Structure formats: C-alpha cells, structure tokens
Amino acid sequence: MSFELASNYQPQGDQAQAIAKLTKSLEAGNRHQTLLGVTGSGKTFTVANVIRNLGRPALVISHNKTLAAQLYSEFKQFFPASAVEYFVSYFDYYQPEAYIPRSDTYIEKDSSINEEIERLRLSTTSALLSRRDVVVVASVSCIYGLASPEDYMDMLLTVKRGQLITREAVLAKLVDMLYERNDIAFQRGRFRVRGDVVEVQPANLDDEALRIEFFGDEIDSLKTFDPLTGHTHDALTTFTLYPAKQFVTPHDKLNRALRTIREELDERIIFFEKHGKLLEAQRLKMRTEYDLEMIQEMGFCSGIENYSRHLSGRPPGSKPYTLLDFIPKDYVLIVDESHASIPQIGGMYEGDRSRKSVLVDYGFRLPSAMDNRPLNFEEFMGMTHQIIYVSATPAEFELRNSVVGNAGYFPHKRDRIGEPEVEPFAVAGEPVNGAEKTLRISRVDLPVEKFDVTTPGASLVVEQIIRPTGLLDPRITIRPLKNQIDESLELCRARVELKERVLITTLTKRTAEDLADYLRDVGLKVRYLHSDIDTIERVEILRALRAAEFDILVGINLLREGLDLPEVSLVCILDADKEGYLRSQTSLIQTAGRAARHVNGEVVLFADTITKSMQKLISITEYRRRRQIDYNTKHNITPTSVQRAVQESLHTILKGREIAESVVREAGGDFSVTEVLRELEQEMEIASANLEFERAALLRDQIMELKTGTGISKIEPRRKPLKYSKGRGKKGAYR
C-alpha cells in the first residue's frame, strides 16, 4: 500500500528543491544525507513528501518525548490513511534498579506505566507486522530490548469465521498470549467468557473489542463491538489478535529458559562461594529462585526483561532484539534534530552498563542481565541502511558522513578523542577553522539536475532556509547583564500588550522557578518548564501557551529543538555570555529559532561580552536573513506570521482526561481538586479498613481542609461503566 499525503498546501519556498534532491540521493542508493533546514521552513512537510515519494516504511527518531508527540501529531495529519505509530517509553515514572556499595544502599526498581502509551507501543509492533505503509515516530526507546519478532509472530492468534477450533483451545491460546480472564472488569488486554461467546479486548486497540461466537467446535461469527455499550460495529471474516505484552515467549522456549537460568544460577553461586562472597550467593539464590517460580507459574515476573537473553535463546554478549528488528529491511531512518539525537543514541549503552555491572558484582542480578541493554552505537548503525539527518545545526558527524560513496560511517567524536575537531556548524561554503576544506552544502539556488549523487565524495547536505511564509530569521539584540531581570519584565509587558508570547531561558531549574514566581507576583501570566515535569504535562503546558492561557514560559533546555510555537515573538536568553553547553553555538541557534515563526520575531541576548558562540549566532543569522530578503524581494513576498490552529497533540492519550474535564466543568466543579479529593477519600477508606486509624484521621483532616478552601461540600463518586442486563437496553447490546 502506498502513502497518500493529505495536505492543502503544495511545496513552497525552497521545499521543492530539498524534496527533489533528497529523493534523488536516496533513489541513487546513498546511505547518508542531511537536510539542513532552519526553524519554520517546513522540514516535517519536506520529509513527509520524501516518504511519499519513496513509498517505504519510515522510522523517525526524536531525542525527547515532547518533540516526538508533536511529530506524531503532524505525521498523523499528513498520512491519515496510513499507520502512523508512536513508540516511546511507557513509563510515566521510572526509577531503575541500582545498588550503591559505599553506603550499602539498594534501590529497588519502581515505575509507573502509562497504559495508553503501552497500547500505542503494542499498536506499533502489530502495524509493522501487518502492513508496509507505516511511519513510526519513536524516541531512543526504540533501541531498547523487546521480544524476538519470531516469538512474537508465533504467539499471534488468527481466527476465521467457519474455522474448526474448540473454545478451550482459543482460551488457552489467549492465556499464553498473556491476556487475563476477567468476566467483570472488561478492559484492554482481558477477555471474558459467556457460554459459547468469547469476548476479547485486544491489547493494541482502545475503543473496540472482538466477539467470537461458537457453534460447537466451529467459529460461527466474528464481530467487533463497543466494549462500553456492547453495540455491534462490523461483522468480520477474519481477525488477528496480538499478544497483550511485548515480552512473550512460547512454552518450549520458556521451559528451555528456565533450565538455562538455573544453570547460570548454579555457576554463579559456585563463583561467589569460591571467592568467599556468601552474602552475595545467598542474595542471588533467593532473588532468582523467586523469579523462576513466578515465570513458571504465571509466565511473567517483575524484571523479566533481565532474563531476555535466556528467553530469546541468544548467545552471551549478543545484541538484544529491538523495534528495529520488527521494521522491514528497506525502511528509511529519519533522525530528527540529529545534532542532539545522535549523541543520545550513542550514550545509552555506557550508562546502562555502568549501573548493571554493580548489580551483577554484588549478587542482585545474574551476569546475563548485562545482555538486557540498549544497542550500542556500532550495533545501531549496523541495523540502519539509508538515513536522513534533519537539523538546523547539524554536527560534524552528520556533515562528514553525508557524502556520496560512504557505505559505512565516520565515527562519532567520542571514538576519536585527541583528534582535532572541526566546527560543528558553519555558514555554507565558509572555511572550516581556517582550513582550505569547506562544508560543501547544496545551496538553495543549485538546480536539482546539477545536484551530484554519483561522484564519490560529493556532498549530500541539502540546505532549506527559505520559509514558505517569507518569514526572516529573528533580529538579534544584545543588552548588558545589569538589570536583565527588570529589562526582561518590561520586554514581556510590551509583548503581552500585543497579545504575543514570550520565552525566557535561564541556566538552572531554581532560577527558572524563582523567575516564574517573580513575574507572577507582578501580575503576569507565567509558567515554567523543565525536566522535572512529566511528559504529558509538558505537552499540555506548550498547548496552553499557544492557547493564551498564559503568556510567558520560562525554561532551561526544553525550549529548543522542534517546538512549534508560532505565537512566540520574543526569546530572552539570560546570561548569554556564560559559555558552555546551555550557551553553546548550537544551543543559541536552536533557542533563537523559537521566535522564527512570528513576523515580529526578536531574540534578546543579555551579555557583557560577545562570546565565540554568540558571534556564530550573529553571523549565521545575518547570512540567512540576507538570503531570505533576496528571495522575498525576487518573488515579491511579504512576510506573514505562521497561522496554525492549536493542535491536540497526542489526542488519543489525553482524550479521556479532556472528556472528564468537560463533564466536571459542566457540573460547575474543578477537575483537579475533585480528582484529588476522590483519591484522598479512597486512601482514607483503605487506611481505615487496614486499621491504620491515625493515617485515616490525617487524611480526613486534609480532605476537610481542602473542601473548606475550595467551597466543595460533596464529591460525587466515579460513574460506574454502563451495563445492560440480558434482554434489556438497546437492541444488539449483548447477545
């Protein structure tokens, strides 16, 4: 099935030449190519057109969840008839297992799984196994371990109308696939049985369930239905059910794994006892035997991923199975904001290894747990074929690799410690560090037919700096550090009066929070954003900024790559002359780009000296503005601000919460307070039932205080799911 691009717009500015050049390079078989596109030039639309032209599956990797959510939303709009999937870590909160020998402190693994994101991950694997028109938007989570694709395929259950199979065989298969039987609470990943009718809610679907009706040992009918009301949707001839978990193993491999785990345990215990480490031996024996019992009885245990090498039958030291193993071999990899994503991919392996080596040495895990790991960079590159690096500030890795004839890859700088480095980014055609060699970038005015994709060594870096709206790069203004807070306050007030938005970047979380409090105290509507805020709330904050629920957003390093905020007209960078990671050339260019979607875009740098990074920002901005002004003059274009409706980013994840909010608003209550009160009352009842009366009394006092402060006198209980008794309700509700 081919990709059908749905858009009311045709390529504008220099998008057409970028699309044509990238398509030409990929069709010529080149492995590495780079799209050097400025903020607001429509890089996502360009990439979508390239995907459409190639007609092959695509994996888009982003370095953070917020940007991944935005890309997911945009690609869903571009390809409504295709499978656009979202694959990020399903943990809302994750504390990895760790041990600190110095203080003899063991930190148990603690996590909170977001069930909706887990469903989207399962939907990703099922789509990759069933169709080719798939675009997967993923975070670095895609290089972490999953079940073997072979095992996953073996655990599928395909049912057909008229198929000869017993009801018991279907139920047994569902249990093997880690579905749970629950005849009362019918939820995703569960099934229920009513006589000759088996109803299953697939783990990869949210609002649809399957009803299998038997006549003896034959499947009489297959129907999809609404799991809430029971209303029938469609009658089907065939349906494929996918496993309820991503770690699934057939019985024969499970039994083999139990044997090999015990063998490794015996060897490790002998090792510890031989070296006089009796405590470690006892600890490892107790923990591993408990896990073995759970796997044998339940088919699952907490931390089962640590036994993935045994479960999949891999040899020691081999790379794990990941999402990349599920994708067809001819897929195209798009590395978004590659200057940040490539280093992140390269750093995951070492961080994971250093933590697990301590756990293994002190008897908390078997040595095989070391093979439950992310891919290292060499393994990752070995599983890629054709790559598009997308960035406004591509680093040396992307620029050096994007040449014709490079079938391998030039190592990342961490593998070349001590060797001289070139500038991470420079103006097209300028000397690099004064050397004769230049960064050969295909400029906008180079015709597509002259773009060389066959001569070895020819550059495959494509420039895209003309925005479809005619917008110029924002003006750069430098102000002294003295009174930077007060000057920022006045600048903010001026923009707020014009109904425009403002971003302010600081160097620390504490400064961001304190500055937000200060601006709030003087009457401005402001919020802050940093890494302590969870993924979904970050998306909500950015959407609220666009929706004018507040006017100023204070942040640190999250106000950078890819954030689509066309209402922002001013970016204030505090302490801009403090050279370092947060004020490097790349950081300054990326942060300044947040004001590039507004006709009044301006960047104010508060600094007493002009650093090398600041000078680079100024020179690159002047170069781009000069090219953009010439293009606008030549084509008689008047710059206009980007006009875009506020998107419901990751709408599927937030749908239930938004509906609940609207219901409570109609009732005149406050959603967040109401939810908190419900949770407190539930905790109070549990504490009372457990005879923890002091805790119950404390919770009661908190509830009374919160009700008094908000004027709420009564909290309505949660609505129970709508159910129809047999023979009542609407026709077709239940058989």
SEBA-973161 format. One line per field, with one value per residue (C-alpha): x, y, z; residue in three letters; residue number from 1. Coordinates in steps of 0.02 Angstrom, whole numbers. Example, Ala and Ser with C-alpha at 12.3 -4.5 7.8 and 13.67 -1.06 7.14 Angstrom:
2
x = (615 684)
y = (-225 -53)
z = (390 357)
rest = (ALA SER)
nr = (1 2)
//
This chain:
735
x = (0 70 72 -62 -8 -155 -115 -198 -26 100 288 336 495 641 547 527 714 750 619 687 870 839 731 863 1001 901 847 1030 1065 1165 1167 1187 1106 1071 930 997 833 803 666 496 549 435 561 425 324 481 516 334 348 509 423 278 397 493 340 439 415 496 563 575 685 671 777 634 453 382 450 403 223 221 293 168 25 93 125 -49 -119 -7 -46 -222 -246 -80 -21 67 127 201 338 413 449 286 346 270 393 544 673 794 860 1028 1149 1269 1407 1482 1327 1258 1100 992 867 726 653 500 395 226 168 58 -66 -112 69 88 -60 22 183 86 -4 166 229 63 61 241 196 37 67 201 129 194 278 342 385 498 613 777 666 671 849 799 756 594 539 603 499 497 423 301 239 223 109 -18 -194 -288 -471 -584 -770 -803 -638 -639 -566 -629 -672 -548 -407 -443 -446 -283 -200 -262 -185 -20 -27 -38 -220 -311 -483 -599 -787 -825 -692 -679 -526 -385 -285 -427 -560 -723 -824 -1014 -1065 -1017 -969 -790 -761 -584 -523 -361 -210 -170 -345 -430 -614 -652 -670 -696 -842 -811 -968 -950 -1069 -996 -813 -836 -824 -997 -968 -841 -899 -817 -913 -903 -838 -937 -1111 -1096 -1160 -1100 -990 -942 -959 -790 -724 -552 -464 -286 -255 -83 0 -51 130 287 384 303 384 316 307 452 569 505 546 718 747 702 833 971 933 954 1116 1184 1125 1218 1377 1365 1334 1490 1587 1531 1562 1734 1780 1705 1556 1424 1305 1304 1275 1127 1054 1064 991 838 801 824 728 581 583 592 439 342 391 347 177 124 231 290 385 441 600 577 673 833 812 781 940 879 700 751 890 1027 1213 1305 1357 1241 1138 958 803 731 599 724 705 519 539 557 738 712 649 711 777 745 847 758 864 1011 1138 1052 982 1145 1243 1095 1087 1273 1267 1130 1236 1376 1255 1156 1312 1392 1234 1206 1387 1370 1209 1294 1451 1351 1231 1073 1068 1140 1276 1151 1059 1200 1130 965 1028 1008 1102 1275 1310 1401 1255 1130 1220 1235 1044 1018 1025 976 971 911 983 870 934 954 1126 1198 1353 1517 1454 1312 1413 1562 1456 1338 1444 1423 1502 1504 1433 1498 1507 1636 1650 1570 1692 1689 1782 1914 1970 2126 2096 2064 1881 1802 1666 1500 1416 1466 1393 1378 1540 1643 1814 1816 1932 2028 2067 2053 1919 1743 1575 1502 1317 1194 1130 953 1000 1086 970 914 988 1161 1148 1281 1230 1352 1529 1618 1650 1515 1419 1240 1196 1039 1002 824 823 678 516 351 281 425 475 652 764 729 827 969 985 1121 1090 1202 1185 1147 960 925 776 695 727 653 499 473 501 373 242 263 236 89 1 17 -57 107 200 373 503 638 785 888 1036 960 793 795 816 675 555 605 590 418 363 430 340 181 191 195 36 97 30 180 232 396 452 596 642 552 384 316 294 107 105 243 133 -12 94 152 -25 -87 45 -19 -200 -159 -197 -34 88 264 355 518 631 807 848 674 637 740 728 568 443 310 256 204 132 304 380 515 651 753 916 982 1169 1204 1392 1411 1497 1452 1328 1174 1253 1348 1333 1207 1103 1095 1045 912 841 838 739 588 549 567 382 324 339 397 522 665 799 875 1043 1091 1281 1429 1546 1519 1574 1626 1457 1364 1467 1424 1240 1251 1347 1234 1079 1146 1187 1013 922 1018 968 787 770 840 717 568 617 640 470 377 336 276 322 173 166 125 -61 -96 -236 -188 -161 -223 -52 -65 -254 -279 -183 -271 -446 -513 -445 -517 -689 -684 -633 -779 -903 -844 -842 -1023 -1062 -977 -834 -646 -571 -402 -471 -611 -489 -376 -521 -580 -406 -389 -558 -510 -345 -438 -558 -414 -319 -473 -503 -323 -347 -224 -332 -200 -166 -354 -380 -240 -316 -487 -416 -334 -498 -594 -464 -466 -656 -663 -536 -625 -805 -843 -965 -988 -889 -989 -920 -848 -979 -987 -973 -1139 -1203 -1358 -1436 -1486 -1636 -1641 -1569 -1542 -1554 -1389 -1314 -1272 -1322)
y = (0 171 327 457 630 736 922 1081 1152 1122 1136 1319 1419 1300 1146 1081 1079 996 861 827 822 705 590 588 544 405 328 329 216 337 293 463 629 785 911 1075 1165 1320 1328 1356 1307 1155 1014 893 927 902 735 682 714 612 467 479 479 327 226 133 113 252 267 443 457 608 642 689 638 813 833 653 690 843 747 606 730 809 645 584 734 707 520 491 330 254 181 321 248 317 221 298 236 189 242 399 374 260 227 95 -41 10 -27 95 -9 136 158 -19 55 -48 50 -61 -35 75 129 190 127 235 109 216 230 43 17 130 29 -133 -49 -7 -187 -253 -124 -165 -349 -323 -180 -77 98 130 284 256 408 349 408 324 189 103 40 -49 -233 -314 -493 -585 -546 -733 -770 -625 -695 -870 -801 -721 -790 -776 -827 -850 -873 -1057 -1111 -1278 -1244 -1276 -1137 -1210 -1201 -1016 -981 -1074 -975 -811 -857 -899 -727 -653 -600 -604 -677 -559 -577 -415 -282 -295 -192 -189 -350 -451 -574 -643 -798 -815 -988 -1007 -824 -765 -577 -507 -328 -326 -252 -139 -64 62 75 -88 -268 -434 -554 -735 -843 -1032 -1166 -1325 -1330 -1206 -1016 -960 -772 -635 -460 -303 -204 -58 -127 1 -13 -180 -108 -209 -120 -241 -424 -495 -648 -647 -558 -566 -546 -488 -527 -424 -390 -355 -489 -652 -823 -990 -1133 -1231 -1083 -1038 -1212 -1205 -1032 -1095 -1231 -1115 -984 -1118 -1175 -997 -975 -1131 -1073 -900 -968 -1077 -923 -819 -959 -991 -808 -804 -696 -794 -647 -615 -801 -810 -648 -704 -876 -804 -673 -784 -933 -820 -753 -931 -982 -831 -865 -1049 -1019 -853 -841 -671 -589 -416 -376 -518 -414 -457 -636 -587 -672 -840 -814 -775 -905 -780 -816 -714 -540 -537 -383 -380 -383 -209 -117 -110 -298 -277 -148 -208 -205 -71 60 240 313 497 564 723 857 744 853 802 630 551 585 524 360 338 370 249 91 151 222 61 -47 51 32 -154 -206 -157 -258 -411 -394 -387 -530 -435 -498 -639 -590 -621 -463 -366 -425 -338 -173 -43 -60 17 143 20 -104 35 95 -86 -100 57 68 238 389 568 681 830 981 1170 1144 979 922 858 678 717 833 717 563 643 611 501 330 322 148 142 289 409 377 490 607 505 370 495 576 680 710 889 938 1045 1173 1085 1204 1346 1454 1362 1373 1459 1388 1266 1326 1425 1267 1255 1122 1192 1124 1088 1118 1111 1289 1337 1408 1248 1165 988 921 984 901 766 600 485 557 484 618 737 820 764 907 996 1173 1234 1410 1494 1487 1465 1615 1728 1750 1805 1741 1842 2001 1984 2116 2120 2204 2215 2091 2226 2235 2090 2035 2207 2233 2061 2112 2268 2173 2044 2175 2256 2090 2040 2203 2149 1979 1891 1757 1759 1626 1657 1538 1526 1418 1322 1248 1352 1513 1464 1431 1588 1698 1625 1664 1842 1876 1800 1914 2070 2016 1922 1753 1638 1455 1363 1206 1090 906 876 897 735 704 728 887 962 942 1021 1170 1205 1191 1308 1436 1433 1443 1604 1525 1610 1724 1687 1522 1510 1361 1295 1168 1111 1272 1216 1092 1072 1160 1232 1393 1519 1641 1670 1834 1861 1749 1818 1725 1769 1757 1728 1752 1606 1492 1308 1177 1285 1435 1346 1390 1250 1294 1479 1447 1322 1430 1584 1483 1478 1658 1622 1586 1763 1917 2019 1887 1951 1873 1972 1913 1979 1982 2092 2010 1932 1750 1643 1556 1721 1782 1624 1651 1830 1786 1639 1744 1883 1758 1681 1847 1909 1755 1765 1951 1924 1782 1884 2032 1925 1840 1991 1903 1996 1901 1843 1754 1569 1541 1369 1301 1237 1051 920 842 656 673 488 494 646 606 526 663 802 721 707 890 945 843 918 1095 1074 1020 1177 1088 1095 941 935 970 845 709 744 733 569 495 556 483 316 314 357 211 91 152 130 -46 -89 -22 121 244 379 386 387 531 631 603 653 818 851 817 936 1073 1055 1057 1211 1303 1266 1277 1099 1011 844 738 632 455 399 340 154 84 71 -108 -186 -338 -480 -441 -257 -98 -62 -197 -283 -228 -405 -569)
z = (0 -48 59 21 76 134 133 73 31 -107 -75 -63 -38 -62 -3 -182 -217 -48 -81 -255 -200 -52 -157 -294 -170 -86 -251 -303 -154 -46 139 225 180 283 275 344 371 475 604 524 348 348 371 428 270 166 249 228 41 31 122 -1 -150 -89 -33 100 289 391 567 637 792 906 1059 1176 1205 1186 1011 968 1018 906 758 786 776 617 526 576 484 332 318 385 283 337 502 595 760 921 1011 1168 1343 1427 1600 1673 1814 1813 1950 1884 1997 2071 2213 2299 2381 2478 2585 2560 2485 2368 2264 2205 2032 2041 1895 1841 1671 1561 1492 1343 1285 1314 1197 1067 1080 1051 907 831 830 763 622 571 557 457 332 242 242 418 491 668 773 913 1050 1097 1174 1004 1037 1199 1210 1154 1124 971 815 781 953 934 768 842 978 859 857 693 700 548 526 494 571 662 835 1010 1129 1254 1126 1097 1284 1312 1172 1246 1415 1327 1247 1424 1412 1579 1606 1697 1673 1767 1731 1542 1493 1367 1371 1451 1393 1462 1427 1420 1365 1183 1168 1199 1204 1192 1205 1102 1189 1041 1024 1135 1090 1003 1059 971 999 947 939 932 868 938 887 744 746 694 685 720 765 831 961 1080 1246 1345 1267 1179 1016 866 739 600 553 502 412 496 639 708 894 950 1118 1269 1319 1220 1313 1261 1244 1178 1304 1230 1240 1413 1480 1399 1475 1650 1631 1568 1702 1837 1758 1759 1939 1996 1910 1987 2162 2147 2091 2240 2366 2293 2322 2497 2448 2543 2563 2376 2342 2460 2395 2214 2253 2343 2212 2060 2129 2169 1990 1921 2020 1956 1775 1790 1869 1792 1635 1694 1836 1888 1795 1670 1543 1639 1578 1397 1336 1402 1345 1167 1162 1117 1149 1283 1227 1077 1037 1100 992 973 873 729 710 677 538 357 300 166 290 288 451 486 633 686 771 734 824 987 942 880 1041 1144 1049 1073 1260 1311 1311 1426 1556 1564 1576 1720 1826 1793 1820 2004 2021 1948 2054 2216 2181 2138 1958 1853 1728 1587 1644 1560 1393 1430 1365 1230 1068 1066 929 817 827 794 639 581 581 478 289 223 340 328 463 495 591 586 663 601 693 623 621 501 389 368 336 210 56 -96 -82 108 139 317 435 503 691 819 905 1067 970 911 1073 1044 859 800 785 650 686 723 603 490 353 187 90 226 277 423 562 431 333 145 157 161 214 44 62 -82 -78 -121 -291 -351 -481 -442 -605 -550 -379 -390 -312 -402 -388 -234 -104 -166 -26 11 130 68 126 163 233 142 240 146 241 190 372 409 547 705 740 866 1002 1136 1305 1459 1602 1730 1767 1648 1753 1755 1569 1533 1633 1528 1366 1422 1463 1292 1203 1313 1267 1085 1130 1087 1185 1263 1304 1434 1456 1614 1668 1815 1870 2028 1930 1812 1957 2052 1897 1859 2038 2023 1858 1928 2080 1970 1881 1727 1675 1675 1696 1696 1605 1645 1657 1823 1735 1663 1477 1458 1564 1456 1303 1396 1451 1273 1207 1345 1296 1117 1177 1276 1445 1495 1403 1465 1478 1575 1541 1527 1393 1340 1245 1098 956 858 971 856 942 807 935 1014 955 1087 1159 1304 1338 1511 1546 1361 1382 1503 1376 1398 1344 1376 1289 1151 968 937 1090 1048 866 916 1055 943 815 931 878 692 661 703 593 744 798 905 1013 1157 1222 1394 1396 1440 1315 1144 1152 1004 1009 1009 861 765 800 738 579 533 565 453 315 322 332 181 79 140 100 -76 -106 -42 -150 -304 -282 -211 -47 108 269 372 539 539 567 635 742 913 884 1004 1024 1061 1068 1095 1258 1327 1262 1420 1531 1421 1421 1611 1624 1515 1617 1781 1709 1656 1833 1899 1988 1975 1892 1977 2151 2125 2073 2221 2342 2267 2284 2464 2512 2433 2528 2689 2666 2631 2784 2893 2827 2867 3045 3012 3105 3131 2945 2909 3030 2948 2776 2843 2907 2739 2649 2764 2741 2552 2545 2655 2548 2384 2442 2389 2503 2418 2295 2175 2159 1994 1871 1851 1674 1585 1580 1506 1585 1473 1366 1412 1341 1158 1029 998 1164 1215 1143)
rest = (MET SER PHE GLU LEU ALA SER ASN TYR GLN PRO GLN GLY ASP GLN ALA GLN ALA ILE ALA LYS LEU THR LYS SER LEU GLU ALA GLY ASN ARG HIS GLN THR LEU LEU GLY VAL THR GLY SER GLY LYS THR PHE THR VAL ALA ASN VAL ILE ARG ASN LEU GLY ARG PRO ALA LEU VAL ILE SER HIS ASN LYS THR LEU ALA ALA GLN LEU TYR SER GLU PHE LYS GLN PHE PHE PRO ALA SER ALA VAL GLU TYR PHE VAL SER TYR PHE ASP TYR TYR GLN PRO GLU ALA TYR ILE PRO ARG SER ASP THR TYR ILE GLU LYS ASP SER SER ILE ASN GLU GLU ILE GLU ARG LEU ARG LEU SER THR THR SER ALA LEU LEU SER ARG ARG ASP VAL VAL VAL VAL ALA SER VAL SER CYS ILE TYR GLY LEU ALA SER PRO GLU ASP TYR MET ASP MET LEU LEU THR VAL LYS ARG GLY GLN LEU ILE THR ARG GLU ALA VAL LEU ALA LYS LEU VAL ASP MET LEU TYR GLU ARG ASN ASP ILE ALA PHE GLN ARG GLY ARG PHE ARG VAL ARG GLY ASP VAL VAL GLU VAL GLN PRO ALA ASN LEU ASP ASP GLU ALA LEU ARG ILE GLU PHE PHE GLY ASP GLU ILE ASP SER LEU LYS THR PHE ASP PRO LEU THR GLY HIS THR HIS ASP ALA LEU THR THR PHE THR LEU TYR PRO ALA LYS GLN PHE VAL THR PRO HIS ASP LYS LEU ASN ARG ALA LEU ARG THR ILE ARG GLU GLU LEU ASP GLU ARG ILE ILE PHE PHE GLU LYS HIS GLY LYS LEU LEU GLU ALA GLN ARG LEU LYS MET ARG THR GLU TYR ASP LEU GLU MET ILE GLN GLU MET GLY PHE CYS SER GLY ILE GLU ASN TYR SER ARG HIS LEU SER GLY ARG PRO PRO GLY SER LYS PRO TYR THR LEU LEU ASP PHE ILE PRO LYS ASP TYR VAL LEU ILE VAL ASP GLU SER HIS ALA SER ILE PRO GLN ILE GLY GLY MET TYR GLU GLY ASP ARG SER ARG LYS SER VAL LEU VAL ASP TYR GLY PHE ARG LEU PRO SER ALA MET ASP ASN ARG PRO LEU ASN PHE GLU GLU PHE MET GLY MET THR HIS GLN ILE ILE TYR VAL SER ALA THR PRO ALA GLU PHE GLU LEU ARG ASN SER VAL VAL GLY ASN ALA GLY TYR PHE PRO HIS LYS ARG ASP ARG ILE GLY GLU PRO GLU VAL GLU PRO PHE ALA VAL ALA GLY GLU PRO VAL ASN GLY ALA GLU LYS THR LEU ARG ILE SER ARG VAL ASP LEU PRO VAL GLU LYS PHE ASP VAL THR THR PRO GLY ALA SER LEU VAL VAL GLU GLN ILE ILE ARG PRO THR GLY LEU LEU ASP PRO ARG ILE THR ILE ARG PRO LEU LYS ASN GLN ILE ASP GLU SER LEU GLU LEU CYS ARG ALA ARG VAL GLU LEU LYS GLU ARG VAL LEU ILE THR THR LEU THR LYS ARG THR ALA GLU ASP LEU ALA ASP TYR LEU ARG ASP VAL GLY LEU LYS VAL ARG TYR LEU HIS SER ASP ILE ASP THR ILE GLU ARG VAL GLU ILE LEU ARG ALA LEU ARG ALA ALA GLU PHE ASP ILE LEU VAL GLY ILE ASN LEU LEU ARG GLU GLY LEU ASP LEU PRO GLU VAL SER LEU VAL CYS ILE LEU ASP ALA ASP LYS GLU GLY TYR LEU ARG SER GLN THR SER LEU ILE GLN THR ALA GLY ARG ALA ALA ARG HIS VAL ASN GLY GLU VAL VAL LEU PHE ALA ASP THR ILE THR LYS SER MET GLN LYS LEU ILE SER ILE THR GLU TYR ARG ARG ARG ARG GLN ILE ASP TYR ASN THR LYS HIS ASN ILE THR PRO THR SER VAL GLN ARG ALA VAL GLN GLU SER LEU HIS THR ILE LEU LYS GLY ARG GLU ILE ALA GLU SER VAL VAL ARG GLU ALA GLY GLY ASP PHE SER VAL THR GLU VAL LEU ARG GLU LEU GLU GLN GLU MET GLU ILE ALA SER ALA ASN LEU GLU PHE GLU ARG ALA ALA LEU LEU ARG ASP GLN ILE MET GLU LEU LYS THR GLY THR GLY ILE SER LYS ILE GLU PRO ARG ARG LYS PRO LEU LYS TYR SER LYS GLY ARG GLY LYS LYS GLY ALA TYR ARG)
nr = (1 2 3 4 5 6 7 8 9 10 11 12 13 14 15 16 17 18 19 20 21 22 23 24 25 26 27 28 29 30 31 32 33 34 35 36 37 38 39 40 41 42 43 44 45 46 47 48 49 50 51 52 53 54 55 56 57 58 59 60 61 62 63 64 65 66 67 68 69 70 71 72 73 74 75 76 77 78 79 80 81 82 83 84 85 86 87 88 89 90 91 92 93 94 95 96 97 98 99 100 101 102 103 104 105 106 107 108 109 110 111 112 113 114 115 116 117 118 119 120 121 122 123 124 125 126 127 128 129 130 131 132 133 134 135 136 137 138 139 140 141 142 143 144 145 146 147 148 149 150 151 152 153 154 155 156 157 158 159 160 161 162 163 164 165 166 167 168 169 170 171 172 173 174 175 176 177 178 179 180 181 182 183 184 185 186 187 188 189 190 191 192 193 194 195 196 197 198 199 200 201 202 203 204 205 206 207 208 209 210 211 212 213 214 215 216 217 218 219 220 221 222 223 224 225 226 227 228 229 230 231 232 233 234 235 236 237 238 239 240 241 242 243 244 245 246 247 248 249 250 251 252 253 254 255 256 257 258 259 260 261 262 263 264 265 266 267 268 269 270 271 272 273 274 275 276 277 278 279 280 281 282 283 284 285 286 287 288 289 290 291 292 293 294 295 296 297 298 299 300 301 302 303 304 305 306 307 308 309 310 311 312 313 314 315 316 317 318 319 320 321 322 323 324 325 326 327 328 329 330 331 332 333 334 335 336 337 338 339 340 341 342 343 344 345 346 347 348 349 350 351 352 353 354 355 356 357 358 359 360 361 362 363 364 365 366 367 368 369 370 371 372 373 374 375 376 377 378 379 380 381 382 383 384 385 386 387 388 389 390 391 392 393 394 395 396 397 398 399 400 401 402 403 404 405 406 407 408 409 410 411 412 413 414 415 416 417 418 419 420 421 422 423 424 425 426 427 428 429 430 431 432 433 434 435 436 437 438 439 440 441 442 443 444 445 446 447 448 449 450 451 452 453 454 455 456 457 458 459 460 461 462 463 464 465 466 467 468 469 470 471 472 473 474 475 476 477 478 479 480 481 482 483 484 485 486 487 488 489 490 491 492 493 494 495 496 497 498 499 500 501 502 503 504 505 506 507 508 509 510 511 512 513 514 515 516 517 518 519 520 521 522 523 524 525 526 527 528 529 530 531 532 533 534 535 536 537 538 539 540 541 542 543 544 545 546 547 548 549 550 551 552 553 554 555 556 557 558 559 560 561 562 563 564 565 566 567 568 569 570 571 572 573 574 575 576 577 578 579 580 581 582 583 584 585 586 587 588 589 590 591 592 593 594 595 596 597 598 599 600 601 602 603 604 605 606 607 608 609 610 611 612 613 614 615 616 617 618 619 620 621 622 623 624 625 626 627 628 629 630 631 632 633 634 635 636 637 638 639 640 641 642 643 644 645 646 647 648 649 650 651 652 653 654 655 656 657 658 659 660 661 662 663 664 665 666 667 668 669 670 671 672 673 674 675 676 677 678 679 680 681 682 683 684 685 686 687 688 689 690 691 692 693 694 695 696 697 698 699 700 701 702 703 704 705 706 707 708 709 710 711 712 713 714 715 716 717 718 719 720 721 722 723 724 725 726 727 728 729 730 731 732 733 734 735)
//
